[in-house]
Amino acid sequence: MSPECGTMNEDLELQAIRDRLRAEMTAPRPAAPPLDHPVEVTDEGFADLVRAHDLVVVDVWAEWCGPCRMVGPIVDQLAKEMAGQVVFGKLDADTNPAVMQAFGIQGIPTLLVFRHGRLVDRLVGAMPKANLAAAIRRHAG
């Protein structure tokens, strides 16, 4: 086998690899299934979550907070009902002080509503499911 033949085979092999990688990189990726449950949010992952989705609602809560325990199941229900439209997160106020400080949160439960990465609403205190749903749906359109 001549040296030119080896080089030509390597060129063809490299071109085949490039073509395969290009096809993999440009192929449409299947959409992730909509989240039908709240995701746990921390100081470290907060900004990524808010930027990654069009509409995000973050429930800031604490284990010892009675009103938070009333709102928690409502947030779980809304996550199921609004799957595909809204992503819900839950952030423990006791273990994530950076978000608490950044948004000046002084009372919990507080629901922070983000649209395209920007804070557009803040819902403070326990309220009925219908009121929370209506407040969130205002931002879904």
LINMOGI-V635553 format. One record per residue. RES is the residue in one small letter. PHI is phi in radians with two decimals (NA if undefined). Layout:
RES:PHI  RES:PHI
//
This chain:
m:NA  s:-1.41  p:-1.06  e:-1.15  c:-1.13  g:-1.08  t:-1.14  m:-1.14  n:-1.12  e:-1.13  d:-1.08  l:-1.13  e:-1.14  l:-1.10  q:-1.11  a:-1.12  i:-1.12  r:-1.03  d:-1.09  r:-1.11  l:-1.12  r:-1.08  a:-1.11  e:-1.13  m:-1.28  t:-1.73  a:-1.18  p:-1.12  r:-1.62  p:-1.11  a:-1.18  a:-1.19  p:-1.10  p:-1.10  l:-1.34  d:-1.94  h:-2.67  p:-1.19  v:-1.78  e:-1.27  v:-2.04  t:-2.19  d:-0.91  e:-1.22  g:-1.73  f:-1.02  a:-1.08  d:-1.09  l:-1.10  v:-1.12  r:-1.37  a:-1.39  h:-2.32  d:-1.13  l:-2.29  v:-2.27  v:-2.09  v:-1.93  d:-1.54  v:-1.64  w:-2.49  a:-2.58  e:-1.03  w:-1.38  c:-1.55  g:-1.02  p:-1.04  c:-1.11  r:-1.21  m:-1.37  v:-1.35  g:-0.89  p:-1.12  i:-1.15  v:-1.08  d:-1.05  q:-1.12  l:-1.14  a:-1.07  k:-1.19  e:-1.20  m:-1.86  a:-0.95  g:1.64  q:-1.92  v:-2.36  v:-1.82  f:-1.86  g:-2.29  k:-2.20  l:-2.11  d:-1.33  a:-1.09  d:-1.29  t:-1.95  n:-2.35  p:-1.20  a:-1.13  v:-1.17  m:-0.97  q:-1.23  a:-1.05  f:-1.86  g:1.02  i:-1.36  q:-2.00  g:-2.36  i:-2.25  p:-1.27  t:-2.24  l:-1.87  l:-1.71  v:-1.91  f:-2.05  r:-2.12  h:0.90  g:1.44  r:-1.93  l:-1.19  v:-2.04  d:-2.82  r:-2.44  l:-1.97  v:-1.99  g:1.64  a:-1.34  m:-2.59  p:-1.10  k:-0.96  a:-1.04  n:-1.18  l:-1.10  a:-1.07  a:-1.10  a:-1.10  i:-1.28  r:-1.09  r:-0.97  h:-1.70  a:-1.39  g:-1.42
//
